[in-house]
Amino acid sequence: MDQKKNSCSIHGIPVLKDNIIWIWIKGSEAVVIDPAVAEPVKAWLKKEQLNLKAILQTHHHDDHIGGTKDLLTQWPKASVVAAKADLNRIPFQTISVMHNDKLQLMGSQIEVLDIAGHTSAHIAYYIPPKKGVSIKPTLFCGDTLFGAGCGRIFEGSTKKMYKSIQLINKLPENTQIYCAHEYTKSNLKWAMAIHPEDLLLKERLKDVETKLKKGLLTIPSSIKEERKTNLFLRAINVDEFTKLRLHKDNWKE
């Protein structure tokens, strides 16, 4: 078996103020998740001599789809996967998906999850564990779950967002969380404003600050880590979740 041909990896490109574009690589092919802009992705793919096979869109915001059309001019055969419910707002999608749909990509099965709340048609892409594939169970979740936080609610309700967060929380604890923004430090500082003596929060914040000083990303995290240090995941009901979201919306660092 050609190990290089079958090995998978995920690379993050920081762009704009705090976005992260994820590139899933297998052999000489790549899948890009939520390309906010095109140029850094094009440059990296060319440097690594990779062919763009597909683009996965989690939702319609411009800092997630802004680079897609430009990438398609370079790789016109690349598929664009997005929510069928967002066809009007992501009209260039070529594969339209809904909750519980499954598709094959890069030799893996991808499961589509409806995690609306941040937007009305927000989806995630879950790659379950597979024998012989070198990545752990993986979730590309856009702006629904962040490191130690969750997305603002623009088009949904706290009830819907809580349901989406709980859906994510049911995934295996070693699932790697690839969100689309580098917000972990700020989210942990907010959490510590509420729970200043929480040792788990203190420990994670120290680790996050060390990574950032080294120029590293603090993402991915894992479901296990988020269960320990993400107040939104720790919320026991919708009322607690709603109070936390309101507090975070009004909190100033």
N, C-alpha and C positions, 0 to 999 in steps of 0.2 A: 504493500500500500504506500502511495506517495504521501508522506506525512505533511509536507508543505501544502500539497493540494487540498488536503482535508482539514488542515488546522484553521481555526477561526480566531479572530481577535477584534477588539473594538477600540477605536481611536477617537479621542475628543479634540475638537478644534474650538478654542475660545474665540468668540467674535463679538462685535458691538460692545456694549458696556458689560454685559454679564451672561450673554447667551452661550450655549455649548451646542455645537453641531456634532452629532455622533456619526462615525463611519464604521460600519460593520464589514469586515474583510474576510474573505475566504479565497485562498489561492490568488488569482489575478483579478477577481471580481469584488465589487464593493456595493454596498447599499448605504445610502445617506438618509439620515433621519432629521427632519425639520431644518432644512437649509435656509437659515435667515438671509444669508448672502451667498453669492456664488464664487467670487474670486479666490478666497482662501481654500475652498474645497477643490476647485479646478486645479489650482497650483499643487495641492497636496496629492491629488489623484495622479496627476501627470508625473510628479516626482517619484511616486511609488509605482508608476506604470500599471495603474489599475483601470479596469473598465467599469463604468457605472452601470449597474444592472437595474437598480430600482431606487425610488425615493419613497420613503414612508412619511406621510403627513399625519400629525396627531390632531391638529385643528387649524383653523383658517387665519389666525393672526399673522400679520405681515412679517413679524420677526421669526416666523416659522416657515412661511412659504415664499418669502421675498426673493430667494435665490433660485427657485425651482425652474422657472422659465429659461433663465440664462444657462443653467446646467443642461437643459434639454436641447439647447442649440448645439452644444458640444457632443452630447450623447442622446440623439433623437430616439433611439430604440429603447431607452430606459423606461420602465413602467413607473407610473405614479399611483401609489395606493393611498386612498383617503376615504373618509366616511361618505357613504351614499347620501346621508342627510345633509352633507355640506357641498353637494354638487354645484349649487348656485354660487357658493363662495370659493370653491376650489374647482373651477370648471375644466381645468387641464388634467384632472385625474383620469387614468385609463383603467384602473381596477377599483371599483366602488364596493365598499365592504360595510357590514353591519355587525352588531354584537353577536359573538359566538361563531362568526365565520372563521374558516381556517384556510390558509393558503400555504403553498410550498415555495420556499425561497432559500437559496444558498444551501440546499440540502437539508433544511430544517423545516419543521412545521411551525407556522406562526398562527397564534390564536388572537382574534380581535376582541377587545373588551370595551364595552361602553362605559366610559368614566366621565360622563357629562357633569357639569357644574361650573367649571371655569368658563366654558362655552357650552352651548346646547347640543353640539355634535362632537364633543371631544372623545377621541378613542385612544386606546393604548395597544401596543403590540407585545404579546407575551410569547417568548420562545421557551418551551418547556425543556427539561433536561433530556439529552439524547445520547445514547451510548456511542462512543467514538467521536463525538464532537467536543472540542476543547473549551467551550465556554459554558459557564454555569447557567442555570435558568435565569432568563433575562427579561426585563420589562422596560420598554421605551414608553414613558408615561407623560411626555410633554410637560404641561404646566399644571397637572393635577396634584401630584405628590412631589415635594422637594426634599432635599436634605434638611431634616428637622422642621419641615413646614409643609404647607400646601398652597395651591393657587388661590388667587382672589376669585370671588364668585361674580362673574359679569352677566351671565345669561341664565344661570340656573338658580337653585335655592340651596340653603344650607342643608336641607333634608336630602336633596339629590347628591350634593357633594359628599355628605357623610356616608351615604350609601356607596358612592364610588370609592371612597377611601377604604371602607370596610371590605369591598370587593378585592381591592389590592391586598389588604391585610390577610386575606385567606390564602394567598399564594405561599409556596414553601419559603421557610425562613431564610434559606440561602439565595433566594432570588435577588439578582443584582438590579438595583434601581438606577436607571439612566434617565434622569430628568433633564430639562432643557435650559436650566439657569443655574448659575453659581450663587446661590443665596444662603448656603449652609451657615456661614459665620453669623450673618445678621439674624437668621432664624434662631440660632442657639442663644444669642445675646438677648433676644426677645423672651425666649423660654426661661432664661435665668432671671429675667426681671420679675417673672411670676414665681419661680421656684429657685431662689438664690442659693439654697443649700443642697440642691440636688447633685449628688456626686457623679452620676452618670452624665449629666449635662456638662458639668465642669470638665470631666475627662475628655468628652468628645470635643468640646470647644478648644481645649489645649491641643489636641491632635489636629484639628482643622487649622488652627493658627500656624502650627508647625508646617503643615503641607503648603499653605498659602505663601509662607515666607520662602519656601523652596521653589515656588513657581509651579506647584502641582495643583491639579484639580482635586476637589474634595468629593467628587462624584466619580464612580458609582458608590452608593452605600448598599446596604442590604435590608431586607424586610426585618431581619433580626435586630439590626442596629436601629432601624426606625421605630420598632416596637419599644425599645428602651428609651429613646431620646426625642421622639417626635410627639409633641403634646396632642396634635390632631389625631394621631393613630392611637394614642393612649386614652382619648376621650371615651367615656363609657356610654354616652347616649347623645342624641341630636342636640339637646339643650346645652350640654357642656361644650359640644363642638361649636355651636352657634355663638356662645359667649367668648370662646377662644378666638374665633374668626373675627368677631367684632373688635375684640381687644387688639388683635394684630393689625387690623385695618386702621386703627387710630393710634398705634404705637409709633413713637419717633425715637430712632436710635440716638 
